[in-house]
Amino acid sequence: MPGVSVRDVPAQDFIEAYAAFLKRQGKLPVPGWVDTVKTGNMKELPPQSIDWYYTRAAAVARHIYLRKHVGVGRLRKVHGATKNRGSRPSHHVDASGGVDRNILQSLEKIGVLEQNEKGGRSISQTGRRDLDRIAQTTIEAEEEE
């Protein structure tokens, strides 16, 4: 099936497949604080999944693939959530910038992203090729089932 891109695959299926690829590849540098850090001040606990860093990295790579260039501020807004403020009304709170910044730097080290001259990061040529290849295998696996 030629010409398959990330846009043709459901988001959840692609993110799971790409996260598994990143973990299996073993090149993504994972910081030591991933088991204790919260992903935002609206959260009460850190993520319960041990592979959450790979899943977030896959989601970030997909998000940047679908848009021209994305910075840390936009990712903070996308990964934010509502804060429970007790009896007061809930409000949207942006996610932690350090987590998203570190993921961008990690993806940049393995060559998936590159700095954009207009600001933010954009997907590199090798990153686009890898993401399209993962999308292709995800589509083929769905067709077999």
NUGU-508268 format. One record per residue (C-alpha): x negated, z negated, y negated. Coordinates in pm, whole numbers, plus 50000, padded with zeros to 5 digits. Each point is the difference from the previous one (the first is absolute). Example, Ala and Ser with C-alpha at 12.3 -4.5 7.8 and 13.67 -1.06 7.14 Angstrom:
// NUGU-508268
487704922050450/498635006649656/
END
This chain:
// NUGU-508268
500005000050000/497865012449710/500424987549647/501134964350074/499344975749717/500654963249938/503255009149823/501475012750329/499584966850185/502154968649954/498084974449797/500094971550252/498835021850289/497145014549799/498854966449865/499934984750349/498065029850140/497495000949715/499484962250012/499275002550372/497575028649926/498184979549734/499704970350234/498865021350293/497445018249783/498444967049890/498485013449676/502364983149753/498184969749854/502324970050029/499184969949780/499774965350145/502884985849797/502745020850164/501224971450220/500534975449713/500985020049689/503565004549877/500985035149894/501704987749682/501114968549820/503595006150112/498994993150361/499874965750155/497735008750294/497345025950080/501025029550220/500664990150361/498745032450156/496285000750073/499905037549925/501764998549663/496915012849815/499995032250200/503745004549946/499654994849624/497055024249990/502065026350184/502904994749758/497675003349702/498445031950139/503465015050058/501154990049651/496995016549837/500395030950220/503555005049871/499004996049632/497255015549790/498084968949898/500864963350031/498374969049857/500084963250085/502814992749754/502385024550167/499184986250346/500654964649876/503455010749888/500745018450327/498934971050224/501654973449784/503174981350095/502564976449858/498984964249940/502384972650111/500304977749695/502384974450145/503284997249810/498755024049731/500465037750042/497385018450203/497595023849828/497605027250114/496374989150021/497075023750047/497804995950307/496414987649994/497685024449828/496944987950188/501445009850337/500965035049887/496715004849814/498034989950308/502005024050219/499345028349755/496284992250007/500004998350381/501765033750030/497565014249747/497024988250210/501225018650309/500675031649800/503815001050002/500334995149623/497955009949698/499954990049633/502155022349781/498745011049659/503454993149850/499934964250129/500944984150328/499205014050343/501015032150173/499805011850358/496795017750099/499795032250199/498884982050318/502684973649949/502695026749965/498765016750319/500064967050194/503484990749877/501385034450086/498464997650347/501604965950058/503335014149878/499645028950245/499404976750296/502894977649891/502405029849992/498775011650340/500484965350148/503574998749865/500795034250149/498764989050343/502354970050004/
END
